[in-house]
Amino acid sequence: MKRIFCMFALIVLLCGCDRVNNKEVPQMMVRIDLGTYALWNTYGVSGAGDYRIFNREKRLPANFPYNMNTYTGYGGVLLMMGFEGGDFAPVAYDAACPVENRADVSVGVDANFDAVCPRCGSRYNVFNGGGGPLSGQAHDAHYGLRRLYVRATNNGGYMISSQ
């Protein structure tokens, strides 16, 4: 019995090491309404790996119609056409690097469709890995990007939110 308990404890410890902490960045309100076909067609993402950064404070994208009901989280929002559940679908993350944990340090996307922190160099799998860490300090600390909700609307677009 003692041997079984020790084996179980070892398995739990080893499995627990692979968990990704995607709650390191403070949870801030996100609400981006791209709920109509026209808004989605103008500001959304369409092709595999296509991405866009939304940041109200930095006015990104420059011509987006921000209003008092638009919120872009802690470090902005990274919206990407990723691969999820066997199909292409829009995915979104808070763009703040969880290693730096600062609102002014946001990830960008490279040619491999990985999110990369310009300060610490950590890389995240945003195309088909749920924002999990690939390398750098984020990988060592098991920090992932905070995932956001992307919901289809009845009007041909999507709503991005923190809830």
Buried (B, 14 or more C-beta within 10 A) or exposed (E): EEEEEEEEEEEEEEEEEEEBBBEBBEEBEBBBBBBBEEBBEBBBBEEEBBBBBBBBEEEBEEEBEBEEEBBBBBBBBBBBBBBBEEEBBBBBBBBBBBBBBEBEBBBEBEEEBBBBBEBBEBBBBBBBBBBBBBEBBBBEBBBBBBBBEBEEBEEBBBBBBBE
